[in-house]
Amino acid sequence: ALSGPILDAVPPALSFPRTQSGRLSFERRLLVTNVGDVPGELLSVDLVGAEASVFSLRDLLPTPISLQPGQVEVFSVLARPPRCNATPRSYRAAVHFKLRGGEQQVVDLQSACAP
């Protein structure tokens, strides 16, 4: 058995392909579960990295969030990358989760530029 609250984020990384023409953003779902055997408290969920401004979070409850064993929280990550220029590029950041007690989880984000 797993001891204490243990955070699991699925998927462990999110990739946003080049969006269709005319779309302003692209959205992916992220699931966070307490896979431990006791309740835990999610203290913070933050976008981090030099290009974090390309991404945003939606449907996230205000922190702190109490997570019972087996409880799943679902929210959306949106990417709004700049338009591609002569040299198409990718943008990278991460979603950083922190539980009371110090455990942390990171989900890497990557988005192509918009057409």
C-alpha positions as CSV (number, residue, x, y, z in Angstrom):
1,A,0.0,0.0,0.0
2,L,1.1,3.5,-0.7
3,S,1.6,5.5,2.5
4,G,0.4,9.1,2.8
5,P,-1.2,11.3,0.1
6,I,0.5,10.7,-3.3
7,L,-0.4,12.9,-6.3
8,D,-0.6,11.4,-9.8
9,A,-1.2,13.6,-12.8
10,V,-2.3,12.0,-16.1
11,P,-1.0,12.4,-18.7
12,P,2.6,13.2,-17.5
13,A,3.1,15.5,-20.5
14,L,0.8,17.5,-22.8
15,S,1.6,18.3,-26.4
16,F,-0.4,20.8,-28.4
17,P,0.1,20.3,-32.2
18,R,-0.2,23.1,-34.7
19,T,-3.7,24.4,-34.4
20,Q,-6.2,24.6,-37.2
21,S,-6.3,27.9,-39.1
22,G,-8.5,30.4,-37.3
23,R,-8.5,28.7,-33.9
24,L,-7.5,30.9,-31.0
25,S,-6.5,28.2,-28.6
26,F,-6.2,24.4,-28.3
27,E,-7.4,22.6,-25.2
28,R,-6.3,19.4,-23.4
29,R,-7.7,17.7,-20.3
30,L,-5.5,16.9,-17.3
31,L,-6.5,14.5,-14.4
32,V,-5.1,14.8,-10.9
33,T,-5.7,11.9,-8.5
34,N,-4.7,11.2,-4.9
35,V,-3.4,7.6,-5.3
36,G,-2.3,7.5,-1.6
37,D,-4.1,5.9,1.3
38,V,-4.9,9.1,3.3
39,P,-6.4,12.5,2.4
40,G,-4.1,15.2,1.1
41,E,-4.1,18.9,0.4
42,L,-3.2,20.3,-2.9
43,L,-1.6,23.7,-2.0
44,S,-0.9,25.1,-5.4
45,V,-1.1,24.6,-9.2
46,D,1.1,26.9,-11.2
47,L,2.3,27.4,-14.7
48,V,6.0,27.7,-14.7
49,G,8.8,28.4,-17.2
50,A,9.9,31.2,-19.5
51,E,7.1,30.6,-22.0
52,A,4.3,29.9,-19.4
53,S,2.3,32.9,-20.7
54,V,1.4,30.8,-23.9
55,F,-0.6,28.5,-21.6
56,S,-3.5,28.9,-19.2
57,L,-5.6,26.8,-16.8
58,R,-9.4,26.4,-16.8
59,D,-11.9,24.6,-14.6
60,L,-9.4,24.4,-11.7
61,L,-10.9,24.7,-8.2
62,P,-9.4,27.4,-5.9
63,T,-6.5,26.1,-3.9
64,P,-6.0,24.6,-1.4
65,I,-8.0,21.6,-2.6
66,S,-8.6,18.7,-0.2
67,L,-8.1,15.4,-2.1
68,Q,-9.5,12.2,-0.6
69,P,-7.9,8.9,-1.5
70,G,-9.0,8.0,-5.0
71,Q,-10.4,11.5,-5.7
72,V,-10.0,12.8,-9.2
73,E,-10.0,16.4,-10.2
74,V,-10.1,17.3,-13.9
75,F,-9.2,20.6,-15.5
76,S,-8.1,22.0,-18.8
77,V,-4.9,23.4,-20.1
78,L,-5.1,25.8,-23.0
79,A,-2.4,26.8,-25.4
80,R,-2.5,30.1,-27.2
81,P,0.7,30.2,-29.1
82,P,1.8,33.1,-31.3
83,R,1.5,32.7,-35.1
84,C,4.3,31.0,-36.9
85,N,6.7,33.2,-38.8
86,A,9.4,32.2,-41.3
87,T,10.9,29.8,-38.7
88,P,8.2,27.8,-37.0
89,R,9.0,27.1,-33.3
90,S,7.7,25.4,-30.3
91,Y,6.9,26.8,-26.8
92,R,7.5,25.0,-23.6
93,A,6.4,25.3,-20.0
94,A,5.1,23.1,-17.2
95,V,2.2,22.7,-14.7
96,H,3.6,22.5,-11.2
97,F,1.6,20.8,-8.4
98,K,2.5,21.1,-4.8
99,L,1.0,19.0,-1.9
100,R,1.1,19.9,1.8
101,G,4.1,18.0,3.1
102,G,6.3,19.0,0.2
103,E,5.5,16.4,-2.5
104,Q,5.5,17.9,-6.0
105,Q,4.5,16.8,-9.5
106,V,5.3,18.4,-12.8
107,V,3.5,18.0,-16.1
108,D,5.5,19.2,-19.1
109,L,3.8,21.3,-21.8
110,Q,4.8,21.9,-25.4
111,S,2.9,23.8,-28.1
112,A,3.7,24.4,-31.8
113,C,3.2,27.9,-33.1
114,A,-0.2,28.7,-34.7
115,P,-0.6,28.7,-38.4
